[in-house]
C-alpha cells in the first residue's frame, strides 16, 4: 500500500500539494519516511496535535 501511495503522490502536480522528493527507510525502526520540502508548520500530524480544536471544515481545506 505504501508503494502505491508513493507512486500516486509522485505523479501529482498542484499548487496546494507539496512535491514528493523521495523516501527512505528509518534504520532504527524500519518504517518508511517520506521526504518533501520543509514546511514551516511541521508535519501534518504535529500541526493537528497543536490544533486539536480545529473545526472540521478547516481540516478539509488543509488536506485538499
C-alpha positions in Angstrom: 0.0 0.0 0.0 2.9 2.4 0.8 4.4 1.9 -2.7 1.1 2.7 -4.3 0.7 5.9 -2.3 4.3 7.0 -3.2 3.6 6.3 -6.8 0.4 8.3 -6.8 1.9 11.2 -4.9 4.9 11.3 -7.3 2.6 11.9 -10.2 0.6 14.8 -8.6 1.2 18.4 -9.7 -0.8 21.0 -7.9 -0.1 24.3 -6.2 -1.6 23.0 -2.9 0.2 19.7 -2.8 3.9 19.6 -1.7 6.2 17.9 -4.1 7.4 14.4 -3.1 11.2 14.5 -3.1 11.7 10.8 -2.1 11.6 8.4 0.7 14.0 6.4 2.9 13.7 3.6 5.4 14.4 4.6 9.0 17.4 2.4 10.1 16.1 2.3 13.7 12.5 1.3 13.1 12.4 0.0 9.5 9.5 2.4 8.9 9.4 4.3 5.6 10.0 8.1 5.9 8.5 10.4 3.2 10.6 13.4 2.2 9.1 16.6 1.0 10.1 20.2 1.1 10.4 21.9 4.5 7.1 23.0 5.9 7.1 25.9 8.5 4.2 24.3 10.4 5.9 21.0 10.7 4.3 17.6 9.8 0.6 17.2 9.3 0.4 15.2 12.5 2.3 17.7 14.6 0.1 20.6 13.2 -3.1 18.7 14.1 -1.7 17.9 17.5 -1.0 21.6 18.2 -4.5 22.5 16.9 -6.8 19.8 18.4 -9.9 22.0 18.4 -9.7 23.0 14.7 -13.2 22.9 13.1 -13.7 20.0 10.7 -14.2 22.4 7.8 -10.8 23.9 8.3 -9.3 20.4 8.3 -10.9 19.7 4.9 -9.2 22.8 3.5 -5.9 21.8 4.9 -5.9 18.3 3.3 -7.2 19.5 -0.1 
